[in-house]
Structures are given as structure tokens and as C-alpha cells.
Amino acid sequence: MALVTAERELGRRLQLVQGIHWLYGAQGDAYAALLRGYGSDPSPAYERARAAGPLWRSKLGVRVCTGYAPARRLLAARTADGPAAQPQSALAWDQGLPDAGELPGADQVREPAARAAERALAGLRGEVDLVASVAARVPVEVLADVHGLTGADRVRLAEACAGAAGALDAALAPPAYDDAVRLLDAVGTLSNLLGDEAARAAVVGVRAARELIAGVLHALLRDPGPAGAAVRQDPALLVTETLRHDPPVKLHQFSLAEDAEAAEERVAAGEQVAVLVAAANRDPEAFTTPDRFVPDRYATAGVPEPLVPAPHGVTVESFARGQAEAVVAAVAGVGGLLAAGDVPAVAGGVVRLRRSPVTWGLERVPARVAG
């Protein structure tokens, strides 16, 4: 009976949150519309949010930040700790998990990522999906190597990471009931495999690394000129510009533990804040030609660094960056996709996930690989 009651309560909560997003979104609230997230291109939603100002209040009771400078100040502020202080979640998938342990840094993941990338790229010919073939595969293999998993446990890890892939988005945009149950089961499996402390970091880190790798590979197809040049000049430039132009975590909602000043306004401790990272990273007051993909901008001193938040308290940049740079090196290396001097060709439209306001994830990146 308790299980049935819990299931009904979960279903009611998911429907209620979805209904609130629809109502306020229909009334013109740009943040609620973004959480509703049914558009195939998030750019118009970010533009509407930016038009409302660098820092404004949503009908959902959240202070929404779209400007680079105020976003940087808010992300640097101390965030509230403890379940009672956290923003309300559409699906509290990490409830009961302890604070996340640290993810391995770039130096620790480059070697296993290079091996995983070489395996993933080997034999890629004809029409392929670079998300399924590379971006979704490499972070899971890196995590398995870091934790020393072998045999059936590696298979269980891959299945659990796939099941938990929607966790970042599900916290703000309620998934379908069956998807929510699968997600919660997957997080439980990760806790059993890696331990409770590592489970939260694994969920967040694997998804962030997947999106950054997918974004880098998408850039090679979308902007082959500047992206290809950056690969040969300095792979780090390509990764950094991807973090700005198509960040793996596009929205970060949190509560403040202290008062903060941003955009000439006071944001009080305890208030919920939503930093629209994807909008702030294209703030024309911070970046010239912000909508253009220009890796070379980071070859010049003084250009602001992309904003990269720590969702659910997990610092993801080094973990994701190390893997993305290793993938770029493998793509450009002997036997890689760029070894013959050409980039893969586009093989159909890129597909982004719907109702995924945190990642607006790349679901498919079709490519045609020569050979």
C-alpha cells in the first residue's frame, strides 16, 4: 500500500509541475516557457529571456539571470546546503544521496578517454550517429576505468548511465511517469555499483561530458572551417568555444546561502536563482559576435571565460574538458576522422531532446564518414 501511495504521489507531483509550467508559460513568462521546452531550437527562448533584462523575477518565484557579469557574480556566491535549502525539484532523483564526491580531473581522465575514443572511432564508416557512437560511449568507459569495473559490472554501469541520462533535466522539467521510475531505478543501480557519494557525481559528470563531446563533434560538422582549424592549432580552443557557444549545462537553478549583489540589485539569501548559462555566454556586452562560433577568440588575452556551473554541487568542467580534448586529439590523430584532412560530412539534421531545459541535449548528430 505504501508503494502504491508513493507512486500516486510521484505521478501527481509530475503532472502538477508540468501544469504550472504550461500555465505561466502561456501567460508570457519566459522562464516557465523555457522549462516547458517543446521547441526544437532553444535560441528564441533565450532571446525572450534576455529581452526581459539581465536579472528579473519569474512568476515561478525564481530570480532569472541572463547577463554574463551578474551571472558570474551569482555563480561565485555561496550556495545553500541541505535538502530544506535546495530549490524545489520536479523529480528529486538525488534525494537521500550525500554530498557529491569530486570527479576525476582532466589529467586523470585524458588517458582512459583517449583509449575509449580510439575504440569508439575505430571502424566508423558510412552514416553514423556521433552521439551514440562516440559522445555517449566515451564518458561511461572512462568512469568504468576510473572505478576499476570489469565484465558484467561495466555493462550494468552503461545501462544505468543511459537510464539516468535525463536526470539533470528531470529536476526542472518533469518527465513522463515511466521515465521517472526508470531514472530513479538507474540512480539506485549506480549507488550500488559506485557507492552513494560517487553516484551523484557520476550522474552529473557523465551527462556533462557527453554533451560537451557531442557539442565539439557537432561543431566540426556545423562550422568545419573554424572548428577544423582549431583542431589543428590547439584543441583546447575548440573545446573552450564549445563551452561558451553550446554549453553542456545551459541552465543552473540554486538557492543562495548569502546575500549577493548582481545587476545593481540585491538578491537575498534563501532566494532561488536560475542562471541561464546559454544566454549569459552569448551576452553581447561580454562577447563580440556572440552567436558566431569563433574558437580563435580565446587565442587573444582578455576574453572572458565561459560560465560553467556545478549542477547538484558537482564540479564538472575539468572532468568533461579532459575527455573532450582527448576525443578531439583522437579525431585529429593518425587514423582519426581528420587524418585525411577532411571533416565528416553532415548526414541529416541534428536532433535535440525536447523538454530538456538544463542540457537541451544533442540526441543525434548524424554524420557521413568517408572510407
C-alpha positions as CSV (number, residue, x, y, z in Angstrom):
1,M,0.0,0.0,0.0
2,A,2.8,2.4,0.9
3,L,4.4,1.8,-2.5
4,V,1.2,2.4,-4.3
5,T,0.7,5.7,-2.4
6,A,4.3,6.8,-3.2
7,E,3.7,6.0,-6.9
8,R,0.5,8.0,-7.0
9,E,2.1,10.9,-5.2
10,L,5.0,10.9,-7.7
11,G,2.6,10.9,-10.6
12,R,0.5,13.7,-9.1
13,R,3.6,15.8,-8.5
14,L,4.9,15.4,-12.0
15,Q,1.6,16.4,-13.5
16,L,1.2,19.4,-11.2
17,V,4.6,20.8,-12.0
18,Q,4.1,20.3,-15.7
19,G,0.7,22.1,-15.5
20,I,2.2,25.1,-13.7
21,H,4.9,25.4,-16.4
22,W,2.2,25.3,-19.1
23,L,0.0,27.9,-17.3
24,Y,2.7,30.5,-16.7
25,G,4.4,29.9,-20.0
26,A,1.1,30.6,-21.8
27,Q,0.8,33.8,-19.8
28,G,4.1,35.0,-21.2
29,D,6.6,34.0,-18.5
30,A,9.8,33.4,-20.5
31,Y,11.3,31.1,-17.8
32,A,8.2,28.9,-17.5
33,A,8.1,28.7,-21.3
34,L,11.7,27.6,-21.3
35,L,11.1,24.9,-18.7
36,R,8.1,23.7,-20.8
37,G,10.7,23.3,-23.5
38,Y,8.8,22.0,-26.5
39,G,10.7,24.0,-29.1
40,S,13.3,22.3,-31.3
41,D,15.6,25.3,-31.1
42,P,16.2,26.9,-27.7
43,S,17.7,30.1,-29.1
44,P,14.4,32.0,-29.3
45,A,13.6,31.1,-25.7
46,Y,17.0,32.5,-24.6
47,E,16.4,35.7,-26.6
48,R,13.0,36.2,-24.9
49,A,14.5,35.7,-21.5
50,R,17.4,38.1,-22.3
51,A,14.9,40.7,-23.5
52,A,13.3,40.7,-20.0
53,G,16.6,42.1,-18.6
54,P,19.8,40.8,-17.1
55,L,18.1,39.9,-13.8
56,W,14.3,39.5,-13.4
57,R,11.7,37.6,-11.4
58,S,9.7,34.8,-12.9
59,K,6.1,34.1,-11.9
60,L,7.6,30.8,-10.6
61,G,9.2,32.8,-7.8
62,V,12.7,32.4,-9.3
63,R,15.2,35.2,-10.0
64,V,16.3,34.7,-13.6
65,C,19.7,35.9,-14.7
66,T,20.7,36.2,-18.4
67,G,23.6,38.7,-18.3
68,Y,27.2,37.5,-18.2
69,A,28.6,39.8,-15.4
70,P,25.7,39.2,-13.0
71,A,25.7,35.5,-13.7
72,R,29.4,35.3,-12.9
73,R,28.8,37.1,-9.6
74,L,25.8,34.8,-8.6
75,L,27.7,31.6,-9.6
76,A,30.6,32.7,-7.4
77,A,28.3,33.3,-4.4
78,R,27.9,30.6,-1.7
79,T,25.0,28.3,-2.3
80,A,22.7,26.9,0.4
81,D,23.3,23.4,1.7
82,G,20.9,20.8,2.9
83,P,17.7,19.4,1.4
84,A,15.5,22.1,3.0
85,A,17.6,24.8,1.4
86,Q,17.6,23.4,-2.1
87,P,15.2,24.6,-4.9
88,Q,12.0,22.6,-5.3
89,S,12.6,19.8,-7.7
90,A,10.2,18.3,-10.3
91,L,11.9,15.0,-9.7
92,A,14.2,14.8,-6.7
93,W,16.4,12.0,-8.1
94,D,19.3,12.7,-5.7
95,Q,17.2,12.9,-2.5
96,G,18.9,10.9,0.2
97,L,22.3,10.9,-1.5
98,P,25.2,12.5,0.4
99,D,27.1,15.5,-1.0
100,A,28.8,14.5,-4.2
101,G,32.4,13.4,-4.2
102,E,34.8,15.0,-6.6
103,L,35.0,13.8,-10.1
104,P,38.5,12.9,-11.5
105,G,40.3,15.9,-13.0
106,A,41.4,16.4,-16.6
107,D,44.8,14.8,-16.0
108,Q,43.2,11.7,-14.7
109,V,40.7,11.2,-17.5
110,R,42.7,12.1,-20.6
111,E,44.4,8.7,-20.9
112,P,41.3,6.5,-20.4
113,A,39.4,8.9,-22.6
114,A,42.0,8.6,-25.4
115,R,41.7,4.8,-25.3
116,A,37.9,5.0,-25.3
117,A,37.9,7.5,-28.1
118,E,40.2,5.4,-30.3
119,R,37.9,2.3,-29.7
120,A,34.8,4.4,-30.5
121,L,36.3,5.9,-33.7
122,A,37.8,2.6,-35.0
123,G,35.8,1.4,-37.9
124,L,33.4,4.3,-38.1
125,R,32.4,4.3,-41.8
126,G,29.4,5.4,-43.7
127,E,26.4,7.0,-42.0
128,V,26.8,7.1,-38.2
129,D,25.4,8.9,-35.2
130,L,28.3,10.6,-33.4
131,V,26.3,10.9,-30.2
132,A,25.6,7.1,-29.8
133,S,28.9,6.1,-31.4
134,V,31.2,8.4,-29.5
135,A,29.8,11.1,-27.2
136,A,27.6,8.8,-25.1
137,R,30.1,6.0,-25.0
138,V,33.4,7.6,-24.0
139,P,32.3,9.1,-20.6
140,V,30.9,5.7,-19.5
141,E,34.0,3.9,-20.4
142,V,36.1,6.5,-18.6
143,L,34.0,6.1,-15.5
144,A,34.3,2.3,-15.6
145,D,38.1,2.5,-15.9
146,V,38.3,5.0,-13.1
147,H,36.3,2.8,-10.8
148,G,38.0,-0.4,-12.0
149,L,34.8,-2.1,-13.2
150,T,35.0,-5.1,-15.3
151,G,32.8,-7.7,-17.0
152,A,29.1,-7.6,-16.1
153,D,29.6,-4.5,-13.9
154,R,30.7,-2.5,-16.9
155,V,27.5,-3.5,-18.7
156,R,25.4,-2.6,-15.7
157,L,27.2,0.8,-15.5
158,A,26.5,1.6,-19.1
159,E,22.8,0.6,-18.7
160,A,22.4,2.7,-15.5
161,C,24.1,5.7,-17.1
162,A,21.7,5.5,-20.0
163,G,18.8,5.2,-17.7
164,A,19.9,8.2,-15.6
165,A,20.8,10.4,-18.6
166,G,17.8,12.6,-18.2
167,A,18.4,13.4,-14.5
168,L,19.6,17.0,-14.9
169,D,16.6,17.9,-17.0
170,A,14.2,15.9,-14.9
171,A,15.0,18.0,-11.9
172,L,13.3,21.0,-13.5
173,A,11.1,19.6,-16.3
174,P,9.0,16.7,-15.1
175,P,9.4,13.6,-17.2
176,A,6.7,11.0,-18.0
177,Y,6.0,8.8,-15.1
178,D,7.6,5.6,-16.6
179,D,10.7,7.6,-17.5
180,A,10.9,8.9,-13.9
181,V,10.7,5.4,-12.5
182,R,13.4,4.2,-14.8
183,L,15.6,7.1,-13.9
184,L,15.2,6.5,-10.1
185,D,16.0,2.8,-10.6
186,A,19.1,3.7,-12.6
187,V,20.3,6.0,-9.9
188,G,19.8,3.2,-7.4
189,T,21.9,0.9,-9.5
190,L,24.7,3.5,-9.7
191,S,24.6,3.8,-5.9
192,N,25.0,0.0,-5.7
193,L,27.9,0.0,-8.2
194,L,29.8,3.1,-7.1
195,G,28.6,4.0,-3.7
196,D,26.2,6.7,-2.7
197,E,28.7,9.5,-2.7
198,A,30.0,8.7,-6.2
199,A,26.6,8.1,-7.7
200,R,25.5,11.8,-7.8
201,A,28.9,12.8,-9.3
202,A,28.6,10.0,-11.9
203,V,25.1,11.0,-13.0
204,V,26.0,14.7,-13.4
205,G,29.6,14.2,-14.8
206,V,28.7,11.6,-17.4
207,R,25.9,13.7,-18.8
208,A,28.1,16.9,-18.9
209,A,30.9,15.1,-20.6
210,R,28.6,13.5,-23.1
211,E,27.1,16.9,-24.0
212,L,30.5,18.6,-24.3
213,I,31.9,15.9,-26.6
214,A,28.7,15.9,-28.7
215,G,29.0,19.7,-28.9
216,V,32.6,19.5,-30.1
217,L,31.7,16.9,-32.8
218,H,28.7,18.9,-33.8
219,A,30.9,22.0,-34.2
220,L,33.1,20.0,-36.6
221,L,30.1,19.4,-38.8
222,R,28.4,22.8,-38.4
223,D,31.4,25.0,-38.7
224,P,34.1,22.9,-40.4
225,G,36.3,25.8,-41.3
226,P,37.0,27.4,-37.9
227,A,36.5,24.1,-36.0
228,G,38.9,22.2,-38.2
229,A,41.5,25.0,-38.0
230,A,41.2,25.0,-34.2
231,V,41.6,21.2,-34.0
232,R,45.0,21.5,-35.8
233,Q,46.1,24.7,-34.0
234,D,45.0,24.0,-30.4
235,P,42.2,21.5,-29.5
236,A,41.6,23.4,-26.2
237,L,40.4,26.5,-28.2
238,L,37.7,24.3,-29.8
239,V,36.6,22.9,-26.5
240,T,36.5,26.3,-24.8
241,E,34.5,27.9,-27.5
242,T,32.1,24.9,-27.4
243,L,31.7,25.5,-23.6
244,R,30.6,29.1,-24.5
245,H,28.6,28.6,-27.7
246,D,26.8,25.3,-26.8
247,P,27.4,24.7,-23.0
248,P,26.7,21.3,-21.7
249,V,24.8,22.8,-18.7
250,K,22.6,25.6,-20.1
251,L,20.6,26.4,-17.0
252,H,21.5,26.2,-13.4
253,Q,19.0,26.8,-10.6
254,F,20.0,27.0,-7.0
255,S,19.4,28.8,-3.7
256,L,21.8,31.4,-2.2
257,A,23.3,31.0,1.3
258,E,24.2,34.7,1.5
259,D,23.1,38.0,0.1
260,A,24.6,38.9,-3.3
261,E,24.7,42.0,-5.5
262,A,24.1,41.5,-9.2
263,A,22.9,43.8,-12.0
264,E,22.7,46.6,-9.4
265,E,20.1,44.6,-7.4
266,R,20.2,42.7,-4.1
267,V,19.5,39.0,-4.2
268,A,18.7,37.8,-0.7
269,A,19.9,34.7,1.0
270,G,17.4,31.9,0.5
271,E,16.2,33.2,-2.8
272,Q,16.0,30.8,-5.8
273,V,18.2,31.8,-8.7
274,A,18.2,30.5,-12.2
275,V,21.3,31.4,-14.3
276,L,20.6,30.9,-18.0
277,V,24.1,29.9,-18.8
278,A,23.4,29.6,-22.5
279,A,22.1,33.1,-22.7
280,A,24.8,34.7,-20.5
281,N,27.6,33.0,-22.5
282,R,26.2,34.9,-25.6
283,D,25.8,38.2,-23.8
284,P,26.8,40.9,-26.4
285,E,28.2,43.0,-23.6
286,A,30.7,40.4,-22.8
287,F,31.5,38.8,-26.2
288,T,31.8,40.2,-29.7
289,T,29.8,38.5,-32.4
290,P,28.4,36.2,-29.6
291,D,26.3,34.0,-31.9
292,R,29.3,33.1,-34.1
293,F,31.4,30.1,-33.4
294,V,34.9,31.6,-33.2
295,P,37.5,29.4,-31.4
296,D,40.2,31.9,-32.2
297,R,38.6,34.4,-29.8
298,Y,40.3,32.5,-27.0
299,A,43.7,32.9,-28.6
300,T,43.5,36.6,-27.5
301,A,44.1,37.7,-23.9
302,G,41.3,39.3,-22.0
303,V,38.4,37.3,-23.5
304,P,36.0,36.2,-20.6
305,E,36.0,32.5,-19.8
306,P,32.8,30.6,-20.5
307,L,30.5,30.1,-17.5
308,V,30.4,26.5,-16.3
309,P,28.2,25.9,-13.3
310,A,28.3,23.0,-10.8
311,P,24.9,21.3,-11.1
312,H,23.8,19.4,-8.0
313,G,27.0,20.5,-6.3
314,V,29.2,18.6,-8.8
315,T,32.1,20.5,-10.4
316,V,32.1,19.1,-14.0
317,E,34.4,21.3,-16.1
318,S,37.7,19.5,-15.7
319,F,36.2,16.1,-16.0
320,A,34.3,17.0,-19.2
321,R,37.1,19.1,-20.7
322,G,39.7,16.4,-20.3
323,Q,37.6,13.9,-22.2
324,A,36.5,16.3,-24.9
325,E,40.2,17.3,-25.6
326,A,41.1,13.7,-25.7
327,V,38.4,13.0,-28.3
328,V,39.5,15.9,-30.4
329,A,43.1,14.6,-30.3
330,A,41.9,11.2,-31.4
331,V,39.8,12.7,-34.2
332,A,42.8,14.6,-35.5
333,G,45.4,11.8,-34.9
334,V,46.7,9.0,-37.0
335,G,43.7,7.0,-38.2
336,G,41.2,9.6,-36.8
337,L,38.4,11.2,-38.7
338,L,40.5,14.1,-39.8
339,A,43.6,12.1,-40.7
340,A,42.9,12.5,-44.4
341,G,42.5,16.3,-44.0
342,D,38.7,16.3,-44.2
343,V,35.9,16.5,-41.7
344,P,32.9,14.2,-41.7
345,A,30.0,15.4,-43.8
346,V,26.6,16.2,-42.4
347,A,24.2,13.3,-42.9
348,G,20.8,14.8,-41.9
349,G,19.6,17.3,-39.3
350,V,20.9,17.3,-35.8
351,V,18.2,16.3,-33.3
352,R,17.9,17.9,-29.8
353,L,15.9,16.4,-27.0
354,R,12.6,18.1,-26.2
355,R,11.8,19.2,-22.7
356,S,15.4,19.2,-21.6
357,P,15.9,22.8,-20.4
358,V,19.1,22.2,-18.4
359,T,21.1,20.4,-21.2
360,W,18.9,20.9,-24.3
361,G,20.8,17.8,-25.2
362,L,22.0,16.6,-28.5
363,E,20.2,13.4,-29.1
364,R,21.6,12.6,-32.6
365,V,24.4,14.1,-34.6
366,P,24.2,12.3,-38.0
367,A,27.4,12.2,-40.0
368,R,28.8,10.5,-43.1
369,V,32.3,9.2,-42.6
370,A,34.4,8.5,-45.7
371,G,36.1,5.2,-46.1
